[in-house]
Each structure stands twice: as structure tokens, then as C-alpha cells.
Amino acid sequence: MTDLVPVRRALLSVSDKSGLVELAQALAARGVELLSTGGTARAMREAGLTVRDVSDVTGFPEMMDGRVKTLHPGVHGGLLALRDDEDHVAAMEAHGIGAIDLLVVNLYPFEAAVAGGADYDTAIENIDIGGPAMIRAAAKNHRFVNVVTDVEDYAALLDELKARDGQTSYAFRQRLALTAYARTGAYDAAVSGWMADALGETAPRRRVVAGRLKQTLRYGENPHQSAAFYVDGAARPGIATAEQLQGKELSYNNINDTDAAFELVSELAGEAPACAIIKHANPCGVAVGATLADAYSRAFDCDRTSAFGGIVALNRPLDRATAAAITEIFTEVVIAPGADEDARAVFAGKKNLRLLLTDGLADPAAAGLALRQVSGGLLVQDRDTGAVGEADLRVVTKRQPSEAEMRDLRLAWTVAKHVKSNAIVYVKDGATVGVGAGQMSRVDSTRIAARKAQDMAEALDLGAIPTQGAAVASDAFFPFPDGVLTAAEAGASALIQPGGAMRDEEVIAAADEAGLAMVFTGMRHFRH
Ligand SMILES: NC(=O)c1ncn([C@@H]2O[C@H](COP(=O)(O)O)[C@@H](O)[C@H]2O)c1NC=O
């Protein structure tokens, strides 16, 4: 097995020119001959380096707006030839092909062009052809050839060359090849995903998804599972793009729960200051308030027991009063679109508390895909961007909800969208007072939510029953009147649900009988 291989000749062809000159200078200092394409060669020459043009090697000028530059046996032969195969060596000699030991390529910025709203033709011109062809050739021949596709690997390459006196090890080249194939794979995933969107194809024959490693994780959902976090490069504010200001490294469960918390609070962008507290991906308290601290305190009062060790998401920058209130109990993560100096100072005393800052809130209406793995497959659907407007709401009972009830119904509905099914949410005066999540029966969720509200009222010595006069949301229709009756027994005065059950008439009659106001949304929000 060929292990150490000297690097004598390199081909550099990069769109992202950061770090290029420093790399090329270091290679030149080692006596490596530099070959390059148009703009890359220009940048190196401007820095005083001696560079040979690829067109000199191919005998053809770069042509067709750069569509054809390196697609030539003079280049691909130099990348693909097996140096220990007599026939390959003879072919190189016969055709005057020089071996290329190092390929440094990064691709036309297709992903960035598309993210920036490029039109169809511009996107097409941003599809790199020669770059991926060379990357795949060099990666295939990693027994002899080094292929660098990320600027962040330049330093490791130079370290390797330094440590091995101008040579690289087989293991090193293997790792580079792995990265290279993942890069071309991700690139084509971006291109095919874009084409599927452009053609309105929701179910293309093959669906490719790609991600870039953001961090390795200590473990997965449980300590015996290994795990890592990959991001798709989208600019959406949230867990993938947030800046962690302080605190311990995020865990797998932190990432999952923080995502749920931030996506929920982002739905309350247009509201007063709002807070969502999440445990195990379900909200255990959501509230709006006069101030952020008020919102936090009212969310906390929904279920103080579950909020311990929870994730807190805010729809406004964290301020001192809210920071002080949060630090009174153990909290895993706080995520917010900013934090003022006073708040940062309060958190500085809690070294382990993770503080994540985002660039604004996420747009709940932004289209995208939601993926879920099942055994042997991938379920793909649109993100749940569904939202109901005034015109969609239909009061089906004799009694109309009051304005205050309608406000609470809308908040309860929004929260229910983010609760695992079967979801039942009681809201009173802009704060959840009971959440029933993840039950197999809807009536159980209704009972559990009311029971939890009752328990909290007793623990806090509130006197009044918090579900009295509450608005209740159900993520899907009540199939029977029992859920409605349970909510009515708990004192609820208004209900919101999709409607559409076979027994809607019975359910509406039960609501009328109990004097409830009930609104149908015509939209369901299952979440599993
Ligand atoms: N067509 C080709 O033969 C070709 N060969 C290399 N490229 C790309 O051209 C870019 C570098 O171009 P320049 O050196 O002119 O800035 C790199 O992103 C590289 O991947 C090509 N461009 C597109 O396919």
C-alpha cells in the first residue's frame, strides 16, 4: 500500500479565494509547482507567485464563459493516473500528461446564489461542472492524490506537509476524499432540491438531503447513542444559526427542545412580550404579558414543576428583570432575539446556563420541508405553515365568544399547534393554565390538562380554579362530546377546534347545552 506520497504539483481552482494566497505561498515555499484557472491564477500572481495556467496544460483557452476550463485529459489524466501502473505511466508519458498530486477546489457558490434569490438562468450558470468533475477524479485516486474542498482544511494540509516533510499519509488523503465526496454529494443535493422546487415537483423520484456538521454531540437522546448536529445552511433564525453566548455545550435533547421552543415563540412575533417554556419538546407554559418578565412569570406559573430544567424562548431581547427571574430556578437553555448588557451580566453569574441569541424571529409562514426518518425510509412533507385568519373562524354555537375569549382561543390554538398530539391547551387571560400532550385519547389530554391546572392552583394556593372561564384549543376535532363535556366540567367557557367530525352535531349540541362558545378553524394541527 502506498502510504507517504510527496506533493510536487498542485492545481488550485477556487471560487472562494479566502486563504488562497497564504496557502499558495506556503506550497510555493515547499517547492510545489502551482497550476491554476483564470481568476485563481490572477489572485496568486497579484501576490507575486509564479503560476502556470491550466490552458497551457490543456492547449485550449478557457471558453464558453468558463463552462469549459479544466475538462481535459491533460488535467483529468494527471489526477486519475495510477502512479504504480505501468500502462498508466506509459500513457502519461505518451501524451505529455504531468501528475497532479494536490487538487484545491471550492465550487461556484450555487447554494448562496439560490439563497440570495437568483433567477433560473443565474442559478444554472452557478452550477459548477469542471470543479466537481476534478474533485471526484482526485478523490477516486486518493491513493496518490490529495483533494481539498474546504478552506477550513488548508491549515490541516499545511500541518500534514510540515509534519511529513512535504508528503501526506494515506489516512490523511482518505479523510480528504471522504470530505470531497460529501461535498459533491451535498452540492448535487442542493441543485436537485432547487430544481424540484423550480419545477414544483413535490415528490421527485429521488430525494437527496445534505447537511454540514455543526457540532459533534457528547451523546444522543440517551448516553449509549452517539450523535452529531448537521445544519442545512439556511439563514432562518433558530437553533441552527443562533450564537451561543455562554453555558455548557448543547446536548442532543437541548437542540431538539430549543428548536421547539423557538419555533413556538416565533409564532407570537406580533404579540405583546411572550415566553414559551418547553420540556421534552412540549410547552409546559406559554404566556404573553405586559413585560417580558411578566410573560415569563405567567408562563412559569402554568406548570412550575415541569418548568424546572426547561428551555425558555422569548420573542423579545432578554432584559435584566427577566434574566433575574429565570435564574431563580434551574433552566437548561434560554433562546431570544438578543440580550441587553444588564441581562448578560445577570447570566454571567450562571456559567452553565446556555444563552443563545438569534437574528430576529423565524418566519412561521416560510415554506420548507419537514423530514422524519422511519425504518428504511424518509417521510417528507411541507413544514406546517398553516395559519387561520379571522375569515376562517366559524362560530358554531349559540353563544359567540367574547373578545377576551377570542384572544385566548387564538393563543390556545397557536400553542396547540406546537403540542404533541393529542393536544389540549387551556388558556386564561393570555397564559396557558393547563397543557395536555401526547395522549392516545383526546379526552385523556383534556382531563390531564385540567388536572395539571388544578394541581398547580393548589400548589400555588391560588384559591380560584385557573380553568374557570378558560379558552380551550384542541389540535384536531373532538370525535365525541366527551372531551367537550370534560372541558366544561373544568369550567372552560370557550373552545376552538378544527371541526369536521362525523358527530359534529352532537359535539355542538353538548357545547350549547353547557353554555360554551365554540369556534371551528377548518384546519388541523397534528404534531407527532
Ligand atoms: N468548467 C470547468 O472546466 C471548470 N473547472 C473549474 N471550474 C471552477 O472554476 C472556479 C474557479 O474559477 P476562477 O479560477 O476563474 O476563479 C472554481 O470554483 C472551479 O470549481 C470550472 N467551472 C465550471 O464548471
PDBQT file of the ligand as one rigid body, heavy atoms in Angstrom, charges set to zero:
ROOT
HETATM    1  N1  LIG A 601     -15.640  24.391 -16.457  1.00  0.00    +0.000 N 
HETATM    2  C1  LIG A 601     -14.549  23.976 -15.927  1.00  0.00    +0.000 C 
HETATM    3  O1  LIG A 601     -13.832  23.255 -16.572  1.00  0.00    +0.000 OA
HETATM    4  C2  LIG A 601     -14.176  24.386 -14.559  1.00  0.00    +0.000 A 
HETATM    5  N2  LIG A 601     -13.055  24.000 -13.957  1.00  0.00    +0.000 NA
HETATM    6  C3  LIG A 601     -13.025  24.584 -12.747  1.00  0.00    +0.000 A 
HETATM    7  N3  LIG A 601     -14.135  25.320 -12.558  1.00  0.00    +0.000 N 
HETATM    8  C4  LIG A 601     -14.463  26.136 -11.388  1.00  0.00    +0.000 C 
HETATM    9  O2  LIG A 601     -13.989  27.444 -11.586  1.00  0.00    +0.000 OA
HETATM   10  C5  LIG A 601     -13.827  28.100 -10.338  1.00  0.00    +0.000 C 
HETATM   11  C6  LIG A 601     -12.557  28.912 -10.320  1.00  0.00    +0.000 C 
HETATM   12  O3  LIG A 601     -12.559  29.791 -11.385  1.00  0.00    +0.000 OA
HETATM   13  P1  LIG A 601     -11.511  31.003 -11.441  1.00  0.00    +0.000 P 
HETATM   14  O4  LIG A 601     -10.174  30.411 -11.119  1.00  0.00    +0.000 OA
HETATM   15  O5  LIG A 601     -11.594  31.559 -12.828  1.00  0.00    +0.000 OA
HETATM   16  O6  LIG A 601     -11.936  31.999 -10.383  1.00  0.00    +0.000 OA
HETATM   17  C7  LIG A 601     -13.839  27.002  -9.271  1.00  0.00    +0.000 C 
HETATM   18  O7  LIG A 601     -14.999  27.154  -8.494  1.00  0.00    +0.000 OA
HETATM   19  C8  LIG A 601     -13.875  25.707 -10.092  1.00  0.00    +0.000 C 
HETATM   20  O8  LIG A 601     -14.621  24.708  -9.435  1.00  0.00    +0.000 OA
HETATM   21  C9  LIG A 601     -14.884  25.229 -13.680  1.00  0.00    +0.000 A 
HETATM   22  N4  LIG A 601     -16.065  25.879 -13.859  1.00  0.00    +0.000 N 
HETATM   23  C10 LIG A 601     -17.274  25.350 -14.031  1.00  0.00    +0.000 C 
HETATM   24  O9  LIG A 601     -17.671  24.329 -14.368  1.00  0.00    +0.000 OA
ENDROOT
TORSDOF 0
